[in-house]
């Protein structure tokens, strides 16, 4: 799978996801549909201290729960962010459980398409904590952890999620099927076929 997106928030030193803090995240996949529930993966910006790298994380108990960094931006010029426009790409290969984070600083004025130009790899890691059978990461989306300040904003753009399939195309052959089950309310179903 590949996620590409832009994100930006307006604070020079975003402080994270605790109460009274400011942080920005794109939740790649979560088992819960709120910030305080579920387990999953996200790309975040904002933490305590003065240095704010972009981080690929896994979380337990929602984005405001327990956060574990799995990849932290670490290349020259990409280790501390405030209000810059950012292009981000994350890849996940389910056959090897390998995650990779790519990043580009688009500057102070406008987003660039994260699918064009060059994004720099921040590293890879193998992690299947929440991708094993039985974990359904049904929810994804943009998240802005705001506090009480007025006119505090976050921006997201060019969000794309692609599933890259290298599976062979299945072949079908003629045969018989057992009866399909159906449930109909105020209507009828047509014939069953494949």
Backbone torsions as a table, in degrees:
resi	resn	phi	psi	omega
1	UNK	NA	150.5	177.3
2	UNK	-135.0	128.3	173.4
3	UNK	-110.8	132.0	170.7
4	UNK	-129.4	141.8	-179.3
5	UNK	-168.6	164.1	171.8
6	UNK	-110.3	147.8	170.2
7	UNK	-145.5	154.1	177.5
8	UNK	-159.5	143.7	170.7
9	UNK	-133.3	164.7	-168.3
10	UNK	-99.2	-0.4	-177.3
11	UNK	-87.4	142.4	179.9
12	UNK	-74.5	-25.1	-180.0
13	UNK	-140.5	77.3	-179.2
14	UNK	-62.9	135.9	-167.8
15	UNK	-101.5	-1.8	173.5
16	UNK	118.5	-151.1	-167.9
17	UNK	-123.1	10.7	176.1
18	UNK	-80.7	173.2	178.0
19	UNK	-58.8	132.5	179.6
20	UNK	80.4	8.4	-176.9
21	UNK	-110.2	169.0	176.9
22	UNK	-125.0	130.0	177.2
23	UNK	-157.4	156.6	-178.8
24	UNK	-122.5	143.1	-179.3
25	UNK	-147.4	149.8	163.4
26	UNK	-116.0	115.4	-179.0
27	UNK	-82.3	114.7	-178.3
28	UNK	-72.4	-39.3	178.9
29	UNK	-169.0	137.9	-179.2
30	UNK	-145.5	150.6	174.9
31	UNK	-82.8	-12.7	-179.5
32	UNK	-116.9	157.7	-176.2
33	UNK	-105.3	14.5	174.5
34	UNK	-132.9	169.2	-179.5
35	UNK	-69.2	-17.1	-176.0
36	UNK	-110.5	10.4	178.4
37	UNK	-132.3	159.8	172.3
38	UNK	88.1	167.0	177.6
39	UNK	-125.2	151.5	178.5
40	UNK	168.7	-150.9	-174.4
41	UNK	-131.6	148.2	179.2
42	UNK	-155.9	161.6	168.2
43	UNK	-106.2	128.4	-174.7
44	UNK	-129.5	156.1	171.0
45	UNK	-137.1	124.0	-180.0
46	UNK	126.8	128.1	176.3
47	UNK	-165.0	170.5	177.4
48	UNK	-67.0	157.0	-178.3
49	UNK	93.9	-179.9	-175.0
50	UNK	-96.0	-12.0	179.5
51	UNK	-102.5	129.4	-177.3
52	UNK	-128.0	87.6	174.7
53	UNK	-78.3	163.9	168.8
54	UNK	-81.6	136.6	-176.3
55	UNK	-131.3	137.3	166.1
56	UNK	-90.7	123.4	-174.7
57	UNK	-126.0	164.5	162.4
58	UNK	-117.6	149.4	-176.4
59	UNK	-136.2	152.7	177.5
60	UNK	-125.6	131.8	179.8
61	UNK	75.4	32.3	179.2
62	UNK	87.0	169.9	-178.0
63	UNK	-66.1	-20.6	176.5
64	UNK	-92.6	1.3	-179.4
65	UNK	-89.2	-134.7	-179.6
66	UNK	-86.0	121.8	-179.3
67	UNK	-110.2	133.3	175.7
68	UNK	-123.3	121.1	176.6
69	UNK	-68.7	134.1	172.8
70	UNK	-113.6	-31.4	170.0
71	UNK	-141.4	131.5	178.2
72	UNK	-117.7	134.9	179.2
73	UNK	-57.8	134.7	-167.5
74	UNK	-145.5	5.1	-177.9
75	UNK	-96.3	158.5	-176.6
76	UNK	-51.4	128.2	179.3
77	UNK	83.2	-3.1	-176.9
78	UNK	-127.8	35.5	-176.6
79	UNK	-113.3	-10.2	-178.0
80	UNK	-149.5	123.3	-176.9
81	UNK	-129.4	151.3	171.6
82	UNK	-124.9	-103.0	-173.4
83	UNK	-98.7	20.8	-179.8
84	UNK	-71.3	156.0	172.0
85	UNK	-83.6	126.2	-174.0
86	UNK	-121.2	142.0	169.7
87	UNK	-108.3	132.1	-173.8
88	UNK	-134.3	142.1	172.7
89	UNK	-135.7	136.9	174.8
90	UNK	-127.5	134.5	174.0
91	UNK	-119.2	147.9	175.6
92	UNK	-137.5	126.0	177.9
93	UNK	-107.4	107.5	-175.9
94	UNK	-67.1	-22.7	-179.2
95	UNK	-72.5	-24.6	178.2
96	UNK	-120.5	-1.7	-176.6
97	UNK	57.6	34.7	-177.7
98	UNK	-97.9	126.5	175.7
99	UNK	-105.3	145.1	173.6
100	UNK	-140.4	137.8	179.7
101	UNK	-111.8	129.3	176.9
102	UNK	-119.9	149.1	-172.8
103	UNK	-149.4	148.8	171.7
104	UNK	-147.5	136.2	173.6
105	UNK	-89.2	114.3	-178.9
106	UNK	-88.2	3.2	175.5
107	UNK	96.6	-157.3	-170.7
108	UNK	-107.8	5.8	-172.5
109	UNK	-123.4	-33.0	-173.3
110	UNK	-160.3	150.9	174.0
111	UNK	-74.2	147.5	167.5
112	UNK	-110.9	157.7	179.7
113	UNK	-65.5	121.9	-179.3
114	UNK	-68.5	-10.8	177.2
115	UNK	-90.7	-3.5	177.9
116	UNK	-116.3	161.5	-179.5
117	UNK	73.0	-164.7	-175.0
118	UNK	-112.6	126.4	170.9
119	UNK	-108.8	143.7	-173.5
120	UNK	-99.1	129.0	178.7
121	UNK	-65.2	135.7	176.5
122	UNK	-103.7	4.5	175.7
123	UNK	123.4	172.3	178.6
124	UNK	-126.2	159.6	175.4
125	UNK	-154.0	150.9	174.5
126	UNK	-100.5	123.4	179.2
127	UNK	-154.2	128.8	176.5
128	UNK	-129.2	25.6	-176.7
129	UNK	-51.7	-45.1	-176.5
130	UNK	-118.3	17.4	179.0
131	UNK	-112.8	6.6	179.8
132	UNK	-76.3	165.8	179.3
133	UNK	-56.5	134.7	-179.4
134	UNK	102.1	-22.0	175.6
135	UNK	-94.0	115.5	179.3
136	UNK	-109.4	112.7	-179.4
137	UNK	-92.4	77.6	-170.6
138	UNK	-80.7	-16.4	-171.6
139	UNK	-118.3	137.9	174.8
140	UNK	-146.2	162.1	176.1
141	UNK	154.0	175.3	-178.5
142	UNK	-79.1	146.5	-179.0
143	UNK	-142.7	131.0	175.9
144	UNK	-122.2	115.6	176.4
145	UNK	-87.5	103.0	-179.6
146	UNK	-107.7	161.5	177.8
147	UNK	-116.4	-127.2	-172.8
148	UNK	-106.9	-3.6	-179.7
149	UNK	-69.3	141.9	178.2
150	UNK	-77.4	154.4	176.5
151	UNK	51.2	41.7	175.1
152	UNK	-96.2	121.4	-171.6
153	UNK	-130.1	159.2	173.7
154	UNK	-134.9	152.0	-176.5
155	UNK	-131.7	140.6	176.8
156	UNK	-133.7	143.0	-178.8
157	UNK	-152.8	163.6	173.0
158	UNK	52.2	42.2	-178.6
159	UNK	-79.2	124.6	176.8
160	UNK	-140.1	139.5	175.0
161	UNK	-126.1	124.4	-179.1
162	UNK	-121.5	138.0	173.2
163	UNK	-105.1	115.8	-179.8
164	UNK	-93.9	114.4	-177.2
165	UNK	-106.7	125.6	173.7
166	UNK	-112.7	14.6	-179.9
167	UNK	-72.1	146.5	176.6
168	UNK	-67.0	153.7	177.5
169	UNK	-73.8	128.8	-179.6
170	UNK	-69.9	151.5	176.2
171	UNK	-108.8	143.6	178.8
172	UNK	-111.8	145.6	174.9
173	UNK	-132.2	155.6	-179.0
174	UNK	-65.1	147.1	179.4
175	UNK	-178.3	-168.0	179.5
176	UNK	-111.8	152.7	178.2
177	UNK	-118.6	146.5	170.6
178	UNK	-73.4	163.1	-177.0
179	UNK	-60.4	138.1	174.4
180	UNK	-75.0	143.3	172.6
181	UNK	-82.2	154.7	177.7
182	UNK	-153.6	156.7	173.9
183	UNK	-138.0	126.1	-173.4
184	UNK	-129.6	133.2	175.8
185	UNK	-121.9	120.2	178.1
186	UNK	55.7	44.1	178.6
187	UNK	-176.1	-176.0	177.8
188	UNK	-132.3	158.9	175.9
189	UNK	-106.6	150.1	177.0
190	UNK	-82.8	-170.0	-178.4
191	UNK	-67.5	155.1	177.9
192	UNK	-94.4	137.0	178.0
193	UNK	-155.8	172.1	172.6
194	UNK	-143.8	NA	NA
